[in-house]
Amino acid sequence: MEPSAFPEDGRSTAERSANRLRRFRFPVLFIPLFAVMLAVVGIDTLVAPLPLLALPVGLGLGVVGIACYRWLYRKVEQREDLPELAVRDRWSGLLRGTLLGFALFCALMLLIVVFGGLDGLSWGSFFGALGLAGMMFSVATMEEVLFRGVLFRILEERAGTVISLVVSSLLFGATHLVNVNATLWGALAIGLTGGAMLASAYVLTRSLWFPIGLHFAWNFTHAGLFGIAVSGSDDVPDGLLRTTLSGPSVVTGGVFGPEASLFALLVCGAATVVLLRRAARAGRIRARVQRGS
């Protein structure tokens, strides 16, 4: 006799398998997407010397990353709708995030200049900036999918917004310790600035498009426009400008770069507070779910 497709509890084998996937959805989602991110970084590195190729490849890799997230989400969570990637929010979210990210990093650079941190400024490469645009888009997309789409979203469902924001921000900062010029303070600063700000952008909109645009514009303005190495990287990017900083680390961020400066904490901290205040007014801060509920 063939084994029954319906066990004693009345559920089919397919239903039981789906329930197991949902139960362990964090590793089932995070591990494959982390592998995709590593592949994206590897491909970006290969095409980086060819800016006119790096731009379309980077944009395409970002689209592939989103497609992988959609496919895994539907397989693991058994849902067709993805509110965090709603098509209606795509262009408006990307545009608003891009404008905000550009404005915030320009404000940071203005403060550094005012306090004497600028040592030199010259023209760089227009085509190099184009290539960096593709690379920064793919990296920003994959990091937002991983840290806000998977880690923050799933943790928030159980622990609430505040705990999820703290934990995901610290882990986001810790991942930057692998960079060549990384410092403990630099990684902590990334968590306090970028991690918290990007999580707040997600909380306010409940969409990944806004933080993707914000993340992309911050990194692209950093590397693609001003030509400053990002987050302690050892590679000086071939951006539109070549910017040299000098002076106290509290002003310039030292070897880690502007993201570890006091002004980055002020600029990103102010943005985080505004985003969270607006999210609270809109009723989008979620409380911790009590066990057994």
C-alpha contacts under 8 A as a table, 3 or more apart, distances in Angstrom:
res1	aa1	res2	aa2	distance
4	S	7	P	6.60
5	A	12	S	5.41
5	A	13	T	5.90
6	F	9	D	7.69
6	F	10	G	5.59
6	F	11	R	5.45
6	F	12	S	4.40
6	F	13	T	6.55
7	P	10	G	5.62
7	P	11	R	6.05
7	P	12	S	6.48
7	P	13	T	7.44
8	E	11	R	7.58
11	R	15	E	5.95
11	R	16	R	6.48
12	S	15	E	5.16
12	S	16	R	6.35
13	T	16	R	5.12
13	T	17	S	6.19
14	A	17	S	5.12
14	A	18	A	6.15
15	E	18	A	5.02
15	E	19	N	6.19
16	R	19	N	5.08
16	R	20	R	6.33
17	S	20	R	5.12
17	S	21	L	6.34
18	A	21	L	5.10
18	A	22	R	6.33
18	A	76	V	6.93
18	A	78	Q	7.58
19	N	22	R	5.10
19	N	23	R	6.11
20	R	23	R	5.03
20	R	24	F	6.40
21	L	24	F	5.39
21	L	25	R	5.60
21	L	28	V	7.15
21	L	76	V	5.52
21	L	77	E	7.62
22	R	25	R	4.74
22	R	76	V	5.67
22	R	77	E	5.66
24	F	27	P	6.19
24	F	28	V	6.30
25	R	28	V	4.89
25	R	29	L	5.77
25	R	76	V	6.35
25	R	77	E	7.40
26	F	29	L	5.29
26	F	30	F	5.74
26	F	150	V	6.94
26	F	151	L	7.32
26	F	154	I	7.14
27	P	30	F	4.97
27	P	31	I	5.49
28	V	31	I	6.08
28	V	32	P	6.89
28	V	76	V	7.57
29	L	32	P	6.09
29	L	33	L	6.35
29	L	69	Y	7.95
29	L	72	L	6.50
29	L	73	Y	7.39
29	L	76	V	7.59
29	L	150	V	6.98
30	F	33	L	5.27
30	F	34	F	5.86
30	F	146	L	6.46
30	F	150	V	6.54
30	F	151	L	7.61
31	I	34	F	5.07
31	I	35	A	6.27
32	P	35	A	5.05
32	P	36	V	6.27
33	L	36	V	4.85
33	L	37	M	6.17
33	L	65	G	7.78
33	L	68	C	7.41
33	L	69	Y	7.18
33	L	142	M	7.84
33	L	146	L	6.77
34	F	37	M	4.99
34	F	38	L	6.35
34	F	146	L	7.03
35	A	38	L	5.15
35	A	39	A	6.30
36	V	39	A	5.04
36	V	40	V	6.13
36	V	65	G	7.10
37	M	40	V	4.94
37	M	41	V	6.21
37	M	65	G	7.70
37	M	139	V	7.47
37	M	142	M	5.77
37	M	143	E	7.62
38	L	41	V	5.14
38	L	42	G	6.18
39	A	42	G	5.01
39	A	43	I	6.17
40	V	43	I	5.21
40	V	44	D	6.06
40	V	61	L	6.43
40	V	138	S	7.17
40	V	139	V	7.42
41	V	44	D	5.06
41	V	45	T	6.14
41	V	139	V	7.05
42	G	45	T	5.16
42	G	46	L	6.39
43	I	46	L	5.07
43	I	47	V	6.38
44	D	47	V	5.38
44	D	48	A	5.83
44	D	54	A	6.78
44	D	57	V	7.59
44	D	58	G	6.57
44	D	135	M	5.93
45	T	48	A	5.17
46	L	49	P	7.29
47	V	50	L	5.51
47	V	51	P	7.36
47	V	53	L	6.51
47	V	54	A	5.25
47	V	57	V	7.88
48	A	51	P	6.04
48	A	53	L	7.99
48	A	54	A	5.59
48	A	131	G	6.71
48	A	132	L	7.76
48	A	135	M	7.86
49	P	54	A	7.85
50	L	53	L	5.41
50	L	54	A	5.93
50	L	131	G	7.34
51	P	54	A	4.74
51	P	55	L	6.23
51	P	127	F	5.92
51	P	128	G	5.59
51	P	129	A	7.86
51	P	130	L	6.31
51	P	131	G	3.95
51	P	132	L	7.41
52	L	55	L	5.78
52	L	56	P	7.44
52	L	127	F	6.96
52	L	130	L	7.16
52	L	131	G	6.17
53	L	56	P	5.89
53	L	57	V	6.12
53	L	131	G	7.24
54	A	57	V	5.12
54	A	58	G	5.73
54	A	130	L	7.91
54	A	131	G	4.76
54	A	132	L	7.37
54	A	134	G	5.95
54	A	135	M	6.73
55	L	58	G	5.28
55	L	59	L	6.28
55	L	130	L	5.97
55	L	131	G	4.59
55	L	132	L	7.04
55	L	133	A	6.26
55	L	134	G	4.01
55	L	135	M	6.88
56	P	59	L	5.11
56	P	60	G	5.96
56	P	134	G	6.37
57	V	60	G	5.03
57	V	61	L	6.04
57	V	134	G	6.76
58	G	61	L	5.08
58	G	62	G	6.31
58	G	133	A	7.72
58	G	134	G	3.95
58	G	135	M	4.81
58	G	136	M	7.54
58	G	137	F	6.48
58	G	138	S	5.22
59	L	62	G	5.19
59	L	63	V	6.49
59	L	134	G	5.13
59	L	135	M	7.53
59	L	137	F	6.27
59	L	138	S	6.08
60	G	63	V	5.10
60	G	64	V	6.20
60	G	138	S	7.76
61	L	64	V	4.90
61	L	65	G	6.10
61	L	138	S	5.61
62	G	65	G	5.08
62	G	66	I	6.43
62	G	137	F	6.32
62	G	138	S	4.09
62	G	139	V	7.39
62	G	141	T	5.68
62	G	142	M	6.91
63	V	66	I	5.22
63	V	67	A	6.20
63	V	138	S	7.87
64	V	67	A	4.95
64	V	68	C	6.14
65	G	68	C	5.14
65	G	69	Y	6.31
65	G	138	S	7.77
65	G	141	T	7.11
65	G	142	M	6.06
65	G	145	V	7.92
66	I	69	Y	5.06
66	I	70	R	6.22
66	I	141	T	7.43
66	I	142	M	7.71
66	I	145	V	7.39
67	A	70	R	5.08
67	A	71	W	6.19
68	C	71	W	5.16
68	C	72	L	6.12
69	Y	72	L	5.26
69	Y	73	Y	5.89
69	Y	145	V	7.12
70	R	73	Y	5.14
70	R	74	R	6.27
70	R	82	L	7.51
71	W	74	R	5.38
71	W	75	K	6.25
72	L	75	K	5.06
72	L	76	V	5.86
73	Y	76	V	5.37
73	Y	77	E	5.50
73	Y	78	Q	7.22
73	Y	79	R	7.27
74	R	77	E	5.52
74	R	78	Q	4.90
74	R	79	R	5.13
74	R	80	E	5.85
75	K	78	Q	5.51
75	K	79	R	7.83
79	R	82	L	7.58
82	L	85	L	5.46
82	L	86	A	6.15
83	P	86	A	4.97
83	P	206	R	7.58
83	P	207	S	6.86
84	E	149	G	7.61
84	E	206	R	5.79
84	E	207	S	3.96
84	E	208	L	5.40
84	E	209	W	7.67
85	L	89	D	7.45
85	L	90	R	7.15
85	L	207	S	6.04
85	L	208	L	6.08
85	L	209	W	6.77
86	A	89	D	5.62
86	A	90	R	6.66
86	A	207	S	7.43
87	V	90	R	5.17
88	R	91	W	7.64
89	D	92	S	5.66
89	D	93	G	5.52
89	D	207	S	7.48
89	D	209	W	7.01
90	R	93	G	5.34
90	R	94	L	6.09
90	R	209	W	5.63
91	W	94	L	5.16
91	W	95	L	5.98
91	W	209	W	7.80
92	S	95	L	5.16
92	S	96	R	6.05
92	S	210	F	7.98
93	G	96	R	5.32
93	G	97	G	5.98
93	G	207	S	7.80
93	G	209	W	4.93
93	G	210	F	4.21
93	G	211	P	7.97
93	G	213	G	7.00
94	L	97	G	5.21
94	L	98	T	5.96
94	L	209	W	5.23
94	L	210	F	5.23
94	L	211	P	7.81
94	L	212	I	6.67
94	L	213	G	4.36
94	L	214	L	7.52
95	L	98	T	5.11
95	L	99	L	6.20
95	L	210	F	7.71
95	L	213	G	6.55
96	R	99	L	5.27
96	R	100	L	6.19
96	R	210	F	6.60
96	R	213	G	7.19
96	R	214	L	7.73
97	G	100	L	5.16
97	G	101	G	6.04
97	G	209	W	7.67
97	G	210	F	4.71
97	G	211	P	6.10
97	G	212	I	7.04
97	G	213	G	4.22
97	G	214	L	3.98
97	G	215	H	7.65
97	G	217	A	7.47
98	T	101	G	5.19
98	T	102	F	6.11
98	T	210	F	7.93
98	T	213	G	4.47
98	T	214	L	4.91
98	T	215	H	7.75
98	T	216	F	6.84
98	T	217	A	4.86
98	T	218	W	7.76
99	L	102	F	5.26
99	L	103	A	6.15
99	L	214	L	7.46
99	L	217	A	7.31
100	L	103	A	5.14
100	L	104	L	6.06
100	L	214	L	6.19
100	L	217	A	7.81
101	G	104	L	5.23
101	G	105	F	6.28
101	G	213	G	7.39
101	G	214	L	4.51
101	G	215	H	6.67
101	G	216	F	7.49
101	G	217	A	4.80
101	G	218	W	4.54
102	F	105	F	5.50
102	F	106	C	6.18
102	F	214	L	7.79
102	F	217	A	5.28
102	F	218	W	5.72
102	F	221	T	6.02
103	A	106	C	5.18
103	A	107	A	6.12
104	L	107	A	5.05
104	L	108	L	6.29
104	L	218	W	7.39
104	L	267	V	6.66
104	L	268	C	7.39
105	F	108	L	4.90
105	F	109	M	6.24
105	F	218	W	5.90
105	F	221	T	6.69
105	F	222	H	6.92
106	C	109	M	5.08
106	C	110	L	6.09
106	C	221	T	7.68
107	A	110	L	5.04
107	A	111	L	6.36
107	A	267	V	7.37
108	L	111	L	5.29
108	L	112	I	6.39
108	L	258	P	7.93
108	L	263	F	6.12
108	L	264	A	6.11
108	L	267	V	6.47
109	M	112	I	4.99
109	M	113	V	6.16
110	L	113	V	5.13
110	L	114	V	6.12
111	L	114	V	5.07
111	L	115	F	6.24
111	L	263	F	6.86
112	I	115	F	5.32
112	I	116	G	6.37
112	I	117	G	5.07
112	I	118	L	6.79
112	I	251	V	6.00
112	I	252	T	6.50
112	I	263	F	7.41
113	V	116	G	5.19
113	V	117	G	5.31
113	V	118	L	5.21
114	V	117	G	7.54
115	F	251	V	7.17
116	G	119	D	7.97
116	G	247	G	7.25
117	G	245	L	5.45
117	G	246	S	5.23
117	G	247	G	5.41
117	G	248	P	7.73
117	G	251	V	6.28
117	G	252	T	5.88
118	L	121	L	7.76
118	L	243	T	7.58
118	L	244	T	6.30
118	L	245	L	4.71
118	L	246	S	6.19
119	D	243	T	7.67
119	D	244	T	5.22
119	D	245	L	4.98
119	D	246	S	5.60
120	G	242	R	7.81
120	G	243	T	5.76
120	G	244	T	4.85
120	G	245	L	6.93
121	L	241	L	6.89
121	L	242	R	5.62
121	L	243	T	4.68
121	L	244	T	6.40
122	S	241	L	5.73
122	S	242	R	5.17
122	S	243	T	6.76
123	W	240	L	6.28
123	W	241	L	4.57
123	W	242	R	5.90
124	G	128	G	7.95
124	G	227	G	7.62
124	G	238	D	6.39
124	G	239	G	5.67
124	G	240	L	4.64
124	G	241	L	4.42
124	G	242	R	5.38
125	S	128	G	5.00
125	S	129	A	6.31
125	S	238	D	6.12
125	S	239	G	5.68
125	S	240	L	4.83
125	S	241	L	7.08
126	F	129	A	5.20
126	F	130	L	6.52
126	F	239	G	7.03
126	F	240	L	5.15
127	F	130	L	4.97
127	F	131	G	6.39
128	G	131	G	5.20
128	G	132	L	6.30
128	G	224	G	7.50
128	G	238	D	5.18
128	G	239	G	5.54
128	G	240	L	6.99
129	A	132	L	5.03
129	A	133	A	6.23
129	A	224	G	4.59
129	A	225	L	6.60
129	A	238	D	6.60
129	A	239	G	4.57
129	A	240	L	5.36
130	L	133	A	5.11
130	L	134	G	6.87
130	L	224	G	7.54
131	G	134	G	5.49
131	G	135	M	6.55
132	L	135	M	4.97
132	L	136	M	5.90
132	L	220	F	6.89
132	L	223	A	7.39
132	L	224	G	5.56
132	L	237	P	7.94
132	L	238	D	8.00
132	L	239	G	7.36
133	A	136	M	5.27
133	A	137	F	6.13
133	A	220	F	6.07
133	A	224	G	6.59
134	G	137	F	5.23
134	G	138	S	6.40
135	M	138	S	5.40
135	M	139	V	6.25
136	M	139	V	5.18
136	M	140	A	5.85
136	M	216	F	5.71
136	M	219	N	6.39
136	M	220	F	5.99
137	F	140	A	5.21
137	F	141	T	6.02
137	F	212	I	7.98
137	F	216	F	5.37
138	S	141	T	5.18
138	S	142	M	6.25
139	V	142	M	5.28
139	V	143	E	6.11
139	V	216	F	7.97
140	A	143	E	5.27
140	A	144	E	6.10
140	A	212	I	5.89
140	A	215	H	5.57
140	A	216	F	5.25
141	T	144	E	5.28
141	T	145	V	6.15
141	T	212	I	5.56
141	T	216	F	7.72
142	M	145	V	5.08
142	M	146	L	6.17
143	E	146	L	5.13
143	E	147	F	5.86
143	E	148	R	7.83
144	E	147	F	5.29
144	E	148	R	5.17
144	E	149	G	6.30
144	E	208	L	6.91
144	E	211	P	6.97
144	E	212	I	6.10
145	V	148	R	5.82
145	V	149	G	4.48
145	V	150	V	6.38
145	V	208	L	7.37
146	L	149	G	5.63
146	L	150	V	5.16
146	L	151	L	6.28
147	F	150	V	5.84
147	F	151	L	4.92
147	F	152	F	5.91
147	F	168	S	6.65
147	F	172	F	7.06
148	R	151	L	5.81
148	R	152	F	4.71
148	R	153	R	6.04
148	R	168	S	7.93
148	R	198	L	7.96
148	R	199	A	6.35
148	R	202	Y	7.07
148	R	208	L	7.36
149	G	152	F	6.47
149	G	153	R	5.66
149	G	208	L	6.89
150	V	153	R	5.50
150	V	154	I	5.90
151	L	154	I	5.65
151	L	155	L	6.01
151	L	168	S	6.66
152	F	155	L	5.27
152	F	156	E	5.82
152	F	164	S	5.67
152	F	165	L	6.87
152	F	168	S	5.89
152	F	199	A	7.50
153	R	156	E	5.23
153	R	157	E	6.52
154	I	157	E	5.38
154	I	158	R	7.22
155	L	158	R	5.59
155	L	159	A	5.83
155	L	160	G	7.32
155	L	164	S	5.64
156	E	159	A	5.07
156	E	160	G	4.41
156	E	161	T	5.24
156	E	163	I	7.45
156	E	164	S	5.15
156	E	286	R	7.51
156	E	288	R	7.59
157	E	160	G	6.06
157	E	288	R	7.58
157	E	289	V	7.14
158	R	288	R	6.04
158	R	289	V	5.25
158	R	290	Q	7.92
159	A	162	V	7.92
159	A	163	I	5.97
159	A	164	S	6.31
159	A	287	A	7.44
159	A	288	R	4.56
159	A	289	V	6.19
160	G	163	I	5.96
160	G	164	S	6.15
160	G	285	I	7.85
160	G	286	R	5.23
160	G	287	A	4.59
160	G	288	R	3.88
160	G	289	V	6.69
161	T	164	S	5.19
161	T	165	L	5.92
161	T	203	V	7.90
161	T	285	I	5.81
161	T	286	R	5.18
161	T	287	A	6.44
161	T	288	R	7.37
162	V	165	L	5.15
162	V	166	V	6.35
162	V	285	I	7.95
162	V	287	A	8.00
163	I	166	V	5.22
163	I	167	V	6.12
164	S	167	V	5.24
164	S	168	S	5.83
165	L	168	S	5.44
165	L	169	S	5.91
165	L	196	A	6.36
165	L	199	A	6.24
165	L	200	S	7.72
166	V	169	S	5.29
166	V	170	L	6.25
166	V	196	A	7.31
167	V	170	L	5.32
167	V	171	L	6.25
168	S	171	L	5.15
168	S	172	F	5.97
168	S	195	G	7.12
169	S	172	F	4.98
169	S	173	G	6.23
169	S	191	G	4.63
169	S	192	L	6.65
169	S	194	G	7.76
169	S	195	G	4.21
169	S	196	A	5.39
169	S	199	A	7.53
170	L	173	G	5.12
170	L	174	A	6.12
170	L	188	L	6.87
170	L	191	G	4.98
170	L	192	L	7.45
170	L	195	G	7.28
171	L	174	A	4.91
171	L	175	T	6.39
171	L	191	G	7.30
172	F	175	T	5.52
172	F	176	H	7.31
172	F	190	I	7.52
172	F	191	G	5.79
172	F	195	G	5.86
173	G	176	H	5.59
173	G	177	L	7.47
173	G	187	A	4.58
173	G	188	L	5.61
173	G	189	A	7.20
173	G	190	I	4.94
173	G	191	G	4.05
173	G	192	L	7.75
173	G	195	G	6.76
174	A	177	L	5.50
174	A	187	A	5.60
174	A	188	L	7.19
174	A	191	G	7.49
175	T	178	V	6.43
175	T	187	A	7.68
176	H	179	N	5.71
176	H	182	A	6.79
176	H	187	A	5.72
176	H	190	I	7.87
176	H	231	S	6.90
176	H	232	G	7.91
177	L	182	A	5.13
177	L	183	T	6.63
177	L	184	L	7.10
177	L	187	A	5.95
178	V	182	A	6.70
179	N	182	A	5.12
179	N	231	S	7.29
179	N	232	G	5.70
179	N	233	S	5.46
179	N	234	D	7.61
180	V	232	G	6.21
180	V	233	S	5.64
180	V	234	D	5.71
181	N	232	G	4.44
181	N	233	S	6.03
181	N	234	D	6.44
181	N	255	V	6.11
181	N	256	F	5.76
182	A	186	G	6.36
182	A	187	A	6.93
182	A	231	S	7.30
182	A	232	G	5.02
182	A	233	S	7.63
182	A	255	V	7.93
182	A	256	F	5.96
183	T	186	G	4.96
183	T	187	A	6.22
183	T	232	G	7.92
183	T	256	F	6.95
184	L	187	A	5.25
184	L	188	L	6.19
185	W	188	L	5.02
185	W	189	A	5.96
185	W	260	A	7.14
186	G	189	A	4.98
186	G	190	I	6.19
186	G	231	S	7.56
186	G	232	G	7.80
186	G	253	G	7.90
186	G	256	F	6.07
186	G	259	E	7.30
186	G	260	A	4.91
187	A	190	I	5.09
187	A	191	G	6.34
187	A	260	A	7.98
188	L	191	G	5.05
188	L	192	L	6.16
189	A	192	L	4.99
189	A	193	T	5.84
189	A	194	G	7.93
189	A	259	E	6.90
189	A	260	A	5.44
189	A	265	L	7.04
190	I	193	T	5.15
190	I	194	G	5.18
190	I	195	G	6.31
190	I	231	S	7.84
190	I	259	E	6.53
190	I	260	A	7.00
191	G	194	G	5.79
191	G	195	G	4.51
191	G	196	A	6.34
192	L	195	G	6.05
192	L	196	A	5.56
192	L	197	M	7.83
192	L	265	L	7.17
192	L	269	G	7.62
193	T	196	A	5.68
193	T	197	M	5.89
193	T	259	E	7.81
193	T	264	A	6.85
193	T	265	L	5.71
193	T	268	C	5.14
193	T	269	G	6.17
194	G	197	M	5.20
194	G	198	L	5.88
194	G	268	C	7.03
195	G	198	L	5.42
195	G	199	A	6.12
196	A	199	A	5.17
196	A	200	S	6.05
196	A	272	T	6.60
197	M	200	S	5.05
197	M	201	A	6.22
197	M	268	C	6.32
197	M	269	G	7.25
197	M	271	A	6.72
197	M	272	T	4.68
197	M	275	L	7.84
198	L	201	A	4.98
198	L	202	Y	6.41
198	L	211	P	5.43
198	L	214	L	7.42
198	L	215	H	7.14
199	A	202	Y	5.11
199	A	203	V	6.23
199	A	211	P	7.61
200	S	203	V	4.93
200	S	204	L	6.17
200	S	272	T	6.05
200	S	275	L	5.82
200	S	276	L	5.76
200	S	279	A	7.95
201	A	204	L	5.34
201	A	205	T	6.40
201	A	210	F	6.57
201	A	211	P	5.54
201	A	272	T	7.83
201	A	275	L	6.27
201	A	276	L	7.99
202	Y	205	T	5.37
202	Y	206	R	5.07
202	Y	207	S	5.66
202	Y	208	L	6.12
202	Y	210	F	6.96
202	Y	211	P	6.01
203	V	206	R	5.25
203	V	207	S	7.90
203	V	276	L	7.50
203	V	279	A	6.44
203	V	284	R	6.45
203	V	285	I	7.06
204	L	275	L	6.34
204	L	276	L	6.80
204	L	278	R	6.77
204	L	279	A	4.45
204	L	282	A	7.82
204	L	284	R	6.52
205	T	210	F	7.18
205	T	279	A	7.86
207	S	210	F	6.37
207	S	211	P	7.73
208	L	211	P	5.59
208	L	212	I	6.03
209	W	212	I	5.10
209	W	213	G	6.21
210	F	213	G	5.28
210	F	214	L	6.20
211	P	214	L	4.84
211	P	215	H	5.81
212	I	215	H	5.17
212	I	216	F	5.98
213	G	216	F	5.16
213	G	217	A	6.06
214	L	217	A	5.33
214	L	218	W	6.11
215	H	218	W	5.30
215	H	219	N	6.27
216	F	219	N	5.37
216	F	220	F	5.88
217	A	220	F	5.02
217	A	221	T	5.78
218	W	221	T	5.41
218	W	222	H	6.11
219	N	222	H	4.94
219	N	223	A	6.09
219	N	224	G	7.62
219	N	230	V	7.10
220	F	223	A	5.22
220	F	224	G	4.68
220	F	225	L	6.53
221	T	224	G	5.49
221	T	225	L	4.78
221	T	226	F	6.23
222	H	225	L	6.26
222	H	226	F	5.53
222	H	227	G	6.51
222	H	228	I	5.83
222	H	229	A	7.53
222	H	230	V	6.80
223	A	226	F	5.63
223	A	227	G	4.39
223	A	228	I	4.91
223	A	229	A	6.02
223	A	230	V	6.40
223	A	237	P	5.83
223	A	238	D	7.71
223	A	239	G	5.90
224	G	227	G	5.60
224	G	237	P	7.12
224	G	238	D	7.15
224	G	239	G	4.22
224	G	240	L	6.04
224	G	241	L	7.87
225	L	239	G	5.31
225	L	240	L	4.82
225	L	241	L	5.77
226	F	239	G	6.20
226	F	240	L	6.47
226	F	241	L	4.89
226	F	242	R	6.06
226	F	243	T	5.80
227	G	236	V	6.88
227	G	237	P	5.27
227	G	238	D	5.94
227	G	239	G	4.25
227	G	240	L	6.54
227	G	241	L	5.39
227	G	242	R	4.95
227	G	243	T	5.89
228	I	236	V	6.20
228	I	237	P	6.31
228	I	239	G	7.84
228	I	242	R	7.23
228	I	243	T	6.25
228	I	244	T	7.65
228	I	257	G	7.47
229	A	232	G	6.70
229	A	233	S	5.64
229	A	234	D	6.96
229	A	235	D	6.17
229	A	236	V	4.92
229	A	237	P	5.93
229	A	257	G	6.73
230	V	233	S	5.58
230	V	256	F	7.75
230	V	257	G	6.63
230	V	259	E	8.00
231	S	256	F	5.64
231	S	257	G	6.14
231	S	259	E	6.65
232	G	255	V	6.35
232	G	256	F	3.91
232	G	257	G	6.06
233	S	236	V	7.66
233	S	256	F	7.43
238	D	241	L	7.88
238	D	242	R	7.57
239	G	242	R	6.64
245	L	252	T	6.41
246	S	252	T	6.62
246	S	254	G	7.90
247	G	251	V	6.82
247	G	252	T	6.48
247	G	254	G	8.00
248	P	251	V	5.46
248	P	252	T	6.34
248	P	253	G	7.71
248	P	254	G	7.13
249	S	252	T	5.01
249	S	253	G	4.48
249	S	254	G	4.33
249	S	260	A	7.97
249	S	261	S	6.45
250	V	253	G	5.74
250	V	254	G	7.60
250	V	260	A	7.74
250	V	261	S	4.96
250	V	262	L	5.30
250	V	263	F	7.88
251	V	258	P	7.77
251	V	261	S	5.36
251	V	262	L	6.23
251	V	263	F	6.81
252	T	257	G	6.44
252	T	258	P	5.18
252	T	260	A	7.59
252	T	261	S	5.45
253	G	256	F	5.87
253	G	257	G	4.70
253	G	258	P	4.59
253	G	259	E	6.31
253	G	260	A	4.37
253	G	261	S	3.96
253	G	262	L	7.52
254	G	257	G	5.60
254	G	258	P	7.45
254	G	260	A	7.44
254	G	261	S	7.67
256	F	259	E	7.27
256	F	260	A	6.25
257	G	260	A	6.01
257	G	261	S	7.43
258	P	261	S	5.21
258	P	264	A	6.73
259	E	264	A	5.43
259	E	265	L	7.88
260	A	264	A	6.60
260	A	265	L	7.74
261	S	264	A	5.36
261	S	265	L	6.88
262	L	265	L	5.24
262	L	266	L	6.43
263	F	266	L	4.91
263	F	267	V	6.02
264	A	267	V	5.17
264	A	268	C	5.81
264	A	269	G	7.79
265	L	268	C	5.44
265	L	269	G	5.38
266	L	269	G	5.10
266	L	270	A	5.98
267	V	270	A	5.36
267	V	271	A	6.40
268	C	271	A	5.00
268	C	272	T	6.02
269	G	272	T	5.02
269	G	273	V	6.22
270	A	273	V	5.22
270	A	274	V	6.33
271	A	274	V	5.19
271	A	275	L	6.13
272	T	275	L	5.15
272	T	276	L	6.07
273	V	276	L	5.22
273	V	277	R	6.02
274	V	277	R	5.16
274	V	278	R	6.23
275	L	278	R	5.25
275	L	279	A	6.14
276	L	279	A	4.85
276	L	280	A	6.03
277	R	280	A	5.09
277	R	281	R	6.27
278	R	281	R	5.13
278	R	282	A	6.22
279	A	282	A	5.04
279	A	283	G	6.25
279	A	284	R	5.19
279	A	285	I	6.38
280	A	283	G	5.03
280	A	284	R	5.76
280	A	285	I	5.54
281	R	284	R	7.67
283	G	286	R	7.94
289	V	293	S	6.97
290	Q	293	S	5.66
